Amino acid sequence: MNSAEKTVCLLKILAQKPYVYGVTELSAKIGCGKSGTFKLLSVLVKEGLAAQTPNHKYTLGIAAYLLGKTYEDEVGVAKFAKPYLARLRDLSGENAALGMMVNEHPTIIYREESRQMVRVSSIVGTRRPFYAGAVGKTLGAYEDEAVLRRHLVEEPLERFTAHTLTSPAAILADLAQIRRQGYAVSDGELSDDIIGFGAPVRDASGHVWAAVCIDAPKMRVDALKRERCIFLVQEFARQMSEDSGAAFEQADRPAPQTLV
């Protein structure tokens, strides 16, 4: 990696748990000497993209937050999704999120948090497995099969709960069922006490470019609310599919994201 790539890599690492890292750990992660890593971090600190803690470790700086806030409020996909997800949150009473594929991984791109005291914690930028969770399963169902099969072979399939599918055959069958019915339900598959619902957002050609989802504590979801959430994600996915054609010019159509 060149210096620019290493700097981007540092920012991406600082945006991941535990969100605070020492120079030694960061230098090992980016394959750079401690002195070189310190120089890169010094530039990030100077520009406000990173900050040094009292115990001489590093975390994201306020400028990184401001960049993210600008994206969330004013730019592209997030700006388009915001009014829909705010309405979906209000109608469902639960978290509403939009997911897209980033580097072949389902990723939360934007979310509106529930106003309930007890709610599901979700963070923009979080990756989800394609076989568990509403965002992951919805996007996984419409991913290229060759990509899915490569993930099944190359990556460990973590069993998050007793309900998580880890058999490749069972996962592919589950994703096929999602395609047939047009929505996904993740019931205690990523966390025992969370249920999620998702539906695909399509462009004018029918290509799935995003997933709109609801996540809720299972204790608040009875049979009636379950059916309502399934209806809501499908309806909002339909509305967003219809409206995205007008919101984005052909050249600016959202596409699977690739980050350095």
N, C-alpha and C positions, 0 to 999 in steps of 0.2 A: 504493500500500500504506500502511496505517496503521502505527503504531509496533509494535503486537503482531505484525503480519504480517512486518514487517522483521526483528524479533527472531527469529522462527521461521526466516525465510529465512537469517539469519546462522548459526544452529545447523546448518541443513542443508548450508550451504556448508562449514563447518568440518569436517563429517563426510565430506567428499569429498577425494580426492587433490588437491593434495599435503599436505592436512591442516594446513598452516601458511600463514597469510595476513597481509599487511600491511593497515593501515587504508585506504590508497589503493585497493588492489585490492578490498577488501570494499565500500567505499563505491560504487565503480563497479558492482559486481555487484548491489547492492540499490537503486541509484538514489537514494542519499541523500548529503548533504554529509559531508565528513570529520568535522566537529564533531558532527553528529547521529549518525554511525556510531560515533564514539568514545564517546558517551554510552550508546548501546545496549550496546556491548561492555563498558563499565564496570559496567553492571548485571549482565551475564552473568558477569563475573569475580567480582563481589561475591558472587554466589550459587553460585559454583563450577562453573557450566556452561561457562565458558571460562577460559582461562589465558593469561597473557602470557609469552612466551619472553624470554630474556636480550637478544635483539636487537630487542625491542619489536614482535614479531609475535604473532599470536593462534592458539590451537589449542583443541580441546575440553578442558574441565576434568574433574576427578575426579567431580564430581556428575553429569555426563553419562554417564560410565561406570557409575556406581552405578544410575542410572535404567535404563540398558540391561540391566544385570545383573539388576535386579529383574524387568524384563519377561521376560528369558530364563529365570529360575528360577521365577517365581511367577505369571505372568499369562497367561491366555487360550491362544492358539494355541501359543505357545512351550512353555508348561507341558504342554499336551496332547501335543505332538510329541516332547518330549525323550526319554521312555523308548523310543519306537519307533525314533527315529533312533540312539540309543545302541546298541540291539540290532542295527539294520541295519549300523551301522559295524563292530560286532564280527563279524558273520557274513560281511561282505564284505571286511573288512580295509581298507576305503577310506573316504573322506569320504562322509557322508550329509547331505543337506540337504533343507529344505522351502522351496518357493517359492510366492509368491502374487502376484497382480496388484496393483500400487500405482501409482495414476495412469496406468493402462493400460499399465504396463511390468512385465514379469516381474522379480521381486525376491526375493533370498534373505532369508527371514524368520528361519530358524534353521538351525544346522548343528552336526554333531558331527564333529570332525576325526579323521582316521586316526591311529593310533598308530605308523604306519610312519615311519622316518626321512625317507624321500622321499615327499612327499605333495603333493596339489594345494592351492594357497593359495586360500581363499575367505573372504569377509568378509560378515557379516550387513549387509544394507542395499544390497548391490551389485546394480545393475540388469543384466539380461541381455537381449540382443536376442531377439526371438521367433523368429528364423530360425537361431540357432546356439546350441549349448550345451543340455544336457539340461533345465535348468529352463525356459529360454526356449521351446524347441520344444514341450515338453509343455504348457505353459500357452497358448502361441500356437495350438496345434492345436485348443483348445477355446474360444478367444476368439471374440467376435462377428465375423462375416465383414466387416461394415461397418467395424469398428474396424481390423481387419487391413488392409483395402484402403486406408484412410486413411493408415495408417502407411507402406504401400508407396509411396504417392504423395508424402507430405509429408516423409518422413525419408530421409536418405541410407542406402543399404544398404552397410555397410562390409564389405569382403572381408578377413576376419581371417587366413585362410590360403587356400591354393589349393583347399581343399575346401569353402569357404564358398559357399553358394548366394546369389546376388544377383539372379537373375532373378525377378520377381514370379510368373510362371507356375510356375517350378520350385519356389519356396517354397510356394505354395499347394498344389501337388501333393504335396510332401513332408509338409505338415501334414495333408492329407487321408489320406495313407498311415498317419500316426501314429494318427489317429482310428480307422481300420479295424483296425489291429493291436493297439491299446490300450497302446502304449508307444513311447518315443522313444529313439533312439540318436544321439548326436552324436560322430562319429568324426573327430577332428582338425579340426573345423569352427570352433572358437573359439580353439584353440591346437593346433599340430601334434602335440604330444606328450601330449595329454589326450583321454580318451574318457569319455563320460558316458552314463548311462541314466536314464530317467525314466518315471513312470506317474502318471495322474491320481487325485486323491483327491476323492470325490464326497460330497455330502450325501444325505439321504434321498430327495430329489426327483430325484436323478441329476445335479444341477448340479455341475460341476467347480469347486471352490474353492481347490485347492492342487495342487502337484506334489511327489512324493517322489522324490529322485534320488540317484544314486551318481556320483561323479567319481573317476577314477583315472589315474595315469600309464599310457600305452599299453604301456610295457615290461613291466608286470605283468599284462596282460590277454591271455591266449591264448584260443583258441576255446572251451575248456571254461569258463573264468572269465567270458567274455562271456555265455554262455548262463545261467550261474548269476546274474549280476548282473541280467539281464533278468527272470529268475524272481523274484528277491528284491524288486525294485522293484514288480513287479506284485502280489506277495503282500502286501507291507507296505502298498501303496496300498489293497488290498482290506480288510485289517484296519483301517486307519485310517478308511476310508469307513464301515465297519460300526460302529466304536466312536465316531466323532465325533457320531453322533446322540444317544448317551447322554451324551457329555461336554459338549455345548452345548445349552442350551435353545433353542427356536425363535427367541426374540427375540435371543439372543446368538450365533446361527450366524455363523461367519466369512464375511465378504463381501469383494469387491474393495475394496481400501483406497484412500482419497483423502487426501492430505496437503496442508496449506495451502502 
